[in-house]
Amino acid sequence: MKITIVVGGRWHAFDLARELHEQGHLHRLITNYPRWFVRRWGIPAQKVVSLPLTFWLVKAIYRLGGEALMMRCQWQVHRWFARRAVRHLEGSELIHGWSQWSEPSLLWARERGLPTVLERSSAHILEQSLLLREEHARLGLHWPPTHPKIEAMELREYTLASAVAVPSLFVERSFVARGFPRERLFRNALGVNLGQFQPPSQPPVPPEASGLRAIYAGSLSVRKGIPDLLAGFASAALTNAELILVGGETPELAPLLAQQPANVTCLGHRPQAELVEHYGRAHCFVMASIEEGMAMVQMQALACGLPLICTTNTGGEDLLRLGCGEPQPGPEGVQQFTAGFLVPVHSTAALAWCLRQLALEPGLWQRQRQAALQLAATELDWGAYAERSALHYRQLLEAAA
């Protein structure tokens, strides 16, 4: 097959491109990242089309005016890249494009009768906007909305694509609730670099003996549910417990983070290579996101032996179901899986209950740790993700033929 990937940014497109190249299916990767950066993924330079102007432009916009300015300029940046990407599609048999960057490429393919896949890594854009607008209002904060032209363009992309690839049940449900045909959705859980993310040679002392050490990695933002995470950890009221937050602060939450007690530590942004060390010293990974397609830090944490505590809106449900189809019900709407817990959004009581269970129930952490390691080793590598993608491509090509 001759598959061309169109992506503004990196996301998980580079991992997919690497695996497709190894399988002999990659025709071209079109990105706004510089070619020297893409080289780290082992993708041959002759298969990479780099359109780096928007890459440097986005960096300049964030430096000048942050997120607010970027949201105002978003339409022009995406349109510039999308219009130029279409010039490099010749020879493709199928286009796999990322949402908000691919409308001209999808049109190009439709005119030639070629199948297309649109990657949507988050909830349906209308549902995403609704969730974020409501959450900011709940906290008394202003939300800079998605540019209306971007929103309209993405809705057109949904119509144009042969199929929409989504990473989780949460995203799939958001599309179905908006009337999108389920048969045009392709759900495919993401992967993790199992060579980079591995458990420590010496696991930490069990939490019932040493005190629970919970960790979160990602931006410290409203979307990631940081206020709920902090409230849930405080409500657990565990002796000798510690919460480690790895990621950059957003301005709107800086006052809240500054008020946290000594057992909540903000490490700031850390490089990927360093994350393994922090995971290796923790007992569990906690994510209270309001809207998340599938946070890849969850797969990283599982690969390092960390049980998950995650909301229904993180994509973590799919990962936990890989290891155990049907969970055990618990209080506060908690669902307990072999490798972690699924909790409702905004339920600080549920978060607190899960933290207390891991901290106080003898043997529970060790059992969930082993289940996390087994799940990661058998289900979560990028090769398996790309094989499922390739099978889907073949089905679309056969249908088109």
Residue pairs with C-beta under 8 A, 6 or more apart in sequence:
1 25
1 93
1 94
1 390
1 393
1 394
1 397
2 25
2 27
2 91
2 92
2 93
2 94
3 20
3 25
3 26
3 27
3 92
3 93
3 94
3 95
3 96
3 393
4 27
4 28
4 29
4 30
4 88
4 89
4 92
4 94
4 95
4 96
4 105
5 13
5 16
5 17
5 20
5 26
5 28
5 29
5 30
5 31
5 96
5 97
6 30
6 85
6 89
6 95
6 96
6 97
6 98
6 101
6 102
6 105
7 13
7 29
7 30
7 31
7 97
7 98
7 101
7 119
8 31
8 32
8 54
8 77
8 78
8 81
8 82
8 98
8 100
8 101
9 31
9 32
9 33
9 98
9 101
10 31
10 33
11 98
11 119
11 121
12 121
12 190
12 191
12 296
12 385
13 29
13 31
13 98
13 119
14 29
14 31
14 38
14 41
14 43
15 41
15 191
15 193
15 382
15 385
15 386
16 96
16 382
16 385
16 386
16 389
17 26
17 29
17 41
17 43
17 47
18 41
18 42
18 43
18 382
19 382
19 383
19 385
19 386
19 387
20 26
20 386
20 389
20 390
21 42
21 43
21 44
21 47
22 383
23 386
23 387
23 390
25 390
25 393
26 43
26 47
27 47
27 91
27 92
27 93
28 47
28 48
28 49
28 88
28 89
28 91
28 92
29 38
29 43
29 47
29 48
29 49
30 49
30 51
30 85
30 88
30 89
31 38
31 48
31 49
31 50
31 51
32 50
32 51
32 52
32 53
32 54
32 55
32 81
33 50
33 52
33 55
34 50
34 52
34 55
35 45
35 48
35 50
38 48
38 50
39 45
49 85
49 88
51 81
51 84
51 85
53 80
54 77
54 78
54 80
54 81
57 77
58 70
58 77
61 69
61 70
61 73
61 77
62 69
62 70
66 251
67 144
67 250
68 144
71 144
71 145
71 146
71 147
72 147
74 146
74 147
74 150
75 147
75 149
75 150
75 153
78 100
78 101
78 150
78 153
81 101
82 101
82 102
82 103
82 104
82 105
83 104
85 101
85 102
85 104
85 105
86 104
86 105
86 107
86 108
89 95
89 105
89 108
89 109
92 109
92 114
93 114
93 397
94 109
94 114
94 115
94 116
94 117
94 393
94 396
94 397
95 102
95 105
95 106
95 108
95 109
95 114
95 116
95 117
96 116
96 117
96 119
96 165
96 389
96 393
97 105
97 106
97 116
97 117
97 118
97 119
97 157
97 161
98 118
98 119
98 121
99 118
99 119
99 120
99 121
99 125
99 154
99 157
100 150
100 153
100 154
100 157
102 118
102 157
103 153
103 156
103 157
103 160
105 116
106 116
106 118
106 157
106 160
106 161
107 160
109 115
109 116
110 116
110 160
113 400
114 400
115 162
115 163
115 393
115 396
115 397
115 399
115 400
116 160
116 161
116 162
116 163
117 161
117 162
117 163
117 164
117 165
117 186
117 392
117 393
117 396
118 157
118 158
118 160
118 161
118 163
118 164
118 165
119 164
119 165
120 158
120 164
120 165
120 166
120 171
120 175
120 293
121 166
121 167
121 171
121 293
121 294
122 128
122 171
122 291
122 292
122 293
123 131
123 170
123 171
123 174
123 291
123 293
123 313
124 171
124 174
124 175
124 177
124 178
124 180
125 146
125 151
125 154
125 155
126 151
126 155
126 178
127 174
127 177
127 178
127 291
128 146
128 174
128 291
129 145
129 146
129 151
131 290
131 291
131 313
132 143
132 222
132 223
132 290
132 291
133 143
133 145
135 143
135 222
135 223
135 290
135 291
136 142
136 143
136 222
137 143
139 222
139 227
141 222
141 252
143 222
158 164
158 180
161 184
162 184
162 396
162 399
162 400
163 184
163 185
163 186
163 392
163 396
164 175
164 180
164 184
164 185
164 186
165 185
165 186
165 187
165 188
165 389
165 392
166 172
166 175
166 185
166 186
166 187
166 188
166 293
167 187
167 188
167 189
167 190
167 293
167 294
167 315
167 318
168 187
168 189
168 293
168 294
168 314
168 315
168 317
168 318
169 187
169 315
169 317
169 318
169 321
170 292
170 293
170 312
170 313
170 314
170 315
170 317
171 187
171 293
171 294
171 315
172 182
172 185
172 187
175 182
175 185
176 182
176 185
186 392
187 318
188 385
188 388
188 389
188 392
189 294
189 315
189 318
189 319
189 322
189 379
189 380
189 385
190 294
190 296
190 299
190 315
190 385
191 299
191 380
191 381
191 382
191 383
191 384
191 385
191 386
192 296
192 299
192 300
192 302
192 303
192 376
192 380
192 381
192 382
193 382
194 303
194 376
194 377
194 380
194 381
196 272
196 273
196 276
197 275
197 276
197 279
197 299
197 300
197 303
197 304
197 376
198 276
198 303
198 304
199 280
199 303
199 304
199 305
199 373
200 280
200 281
200 304
200 305
203 305
203 369
204 210
204 213
204 280
204 281
204 282
204 283
206 283
206 365
206 366
207 213
207 283
207 358
207 359
207 365
208 359
208 360
208 361
208 362
208 365
210 240
211 238
211 239
211 240
211 241
211 242
211 359
212 238
212 240
212 241
212 242
212 283
212 284
212 355
212 358
212 359
213 241
213 242
213 244
213 281
213 282
213 283
214 233
214 241
214 242
214 243
214 244
214 282
214 283
214 284
214 285
214 286
214 309
214 355
215 243
215 244
215 245
215 246
215 278
215 279
215 282
215 284
215 285
215 286
215 301
215 306
216 224
216 226
216 229
216 243
216 244
216 245
216 246
216 247
216 285
216 286
216 287
217 246
217 247
217 270
217 275
217 278
217 285
217 297
217 300
217 301
218 224
218 246
218 247
218 287
218 295
218 297
219 247
219 248
219 250
220 226
220 245
220 247
220 248
220 249
220 250
220 253
220 257
220 266
221 250
221 252
221 253
222 250
222 252
222 253
222 290
223 289
223 290
223 291
223 292
224 287
224 288
224 289
224 290
224 292
225 287
225 288
225 289
225 290
225 311
225 345
226 245
226 253
226 256
226 257
226 288
227 253
227 256
228 288
228 345
228 346
228 347
228 348
228 351
229 243
229 286
229 287
229 288
229 351
230 243
230 256
230 260
230 264
231 348
231 351
232 286
232 288
232 347
232 348
232 349
232 350
232 351
232 352
232 355
233 241
233 243
233 264
233 286
233 351
233 352
233 355
234 261
235 348
235 349
235 351
235 352
236 351
236 352
236 353
236 355
236 356
236 359
237 352
238 355
238 356
238 359
238 360
241 263
241 355
241 359
242 263
242 264
242 265
243 263
243 264
243 265
243 286
244 265
244 267
244 278
244 282
245 257
245 264
245 265
245 266
245 267
246 267
246 268
246 269
246 270
246 275
246 278
247 268
247 269
247 270
248 268
248 269
249 257
249 266
249 268
257 266
260 266
267 278
270 278
275 297
275 300
276 300
276 304
279 285
279 300
279 301
279 304
279 306
280 304
282 306
283 306
283 307
283 358
283 359
283 365
284 306
284 307
284 308
284 309
284 340
284 355
284 358
284 365
284 368
285 297
285 298
285 301
285 302
285 306
285 307
285 308
285 309
285 310
286 308
286 309
286 310
286 351
286 355
287 295
287 297
287 298
287 308
287 309
287 310
287 311
287 314
287 316
288 310
288 311
288 343
288 345
288 351
289 295
289 310
289 311
289 313
289 314
290 311
290 313
290 345
291 313
292 313
292 314
292 315
293 315
294 314
294 315
294 316
294 318
294 319
295 314
295 315
295 316
298 308
298 310
298 314
298 315
298 316
298 319
299 319
299 376
299 380
301 308
301 372
302 308
302 319
302 339
302 372
302 373
302 375
302 376
302 380
303 372
303 373
303 376
303 377
303 380
305 369
305 370
305 372
305 373
306 369
306 372
307 339
307 340
307 341
307 358
307 365
307 368
307 369
307 371
307 372
308 316
308 319
308 320
308 339
308 340
308 341
308 372
309 340
309 341
309 343
309 351
309 354
309 355
309 358
310 316
310 317
310 320
310 340
310 341
310 342
310 343
311 342
311 343
311 344
311 345
312 342
312 343
312 344
312 345
313 345
316 340
316 342
317 342
319 339
319 375
319 380
320 327
320 337
320 338
320 339
320 340
320 342
321 337
322 375
322 379
322 380
323 337
323 338
323 339
323 371
323 372
323 374
323 375
323 379
324 337
324 338
324 339
324 371
327 335
327 336
327 337
327 342
328 335
328 336
328 337
329 335
329 336
330 336
330 341
330 353
331 350
331 353
332 343
332 344
332 347
332 349
332 350
332 353
333 343
333 344
333 347
333 350
334 341
334 342
334 343
334 350
334 353
334 354
335 341
335 342
335 343
336 357
337 371
338 367
338 368
338 371
338 375
339 368
339 371
339 372
339 375
340 368
340 372
341 354
341 357
343 350
343 351
343 354
344 350
357 364
358 364
358 365
358 368
